[in-house]
Amino acid sequence: MSDKPAEPVSHADADAAIGRVIRWCRTQLADEQRAAAPDQTRLQRLLDGLAACLADQRRLADADPADLGRIAADYEARLSDLFEA
């Protein structure tokens, strides 16, 4: 582990990280809605997840540098987990 401080994360970087998860959610929603028998539970989870992403995105304007770093890291981890699932 490095003692070097992490690079600062900009609002644009954090917004981009959230945006990648939003795009994944929207793609999954569209796919599920087009399914012959959509899974209503999955649809609701995706809608709830999308709503949470959009709320986080709106809060970015008031986020301090530490929050921006945490948010960006959290969303990058989420995206990684989504693609591994």
Helices and strands as residue ranges (DSSP letters): H 11-34, H 40-59, G 60-62, H 65-84
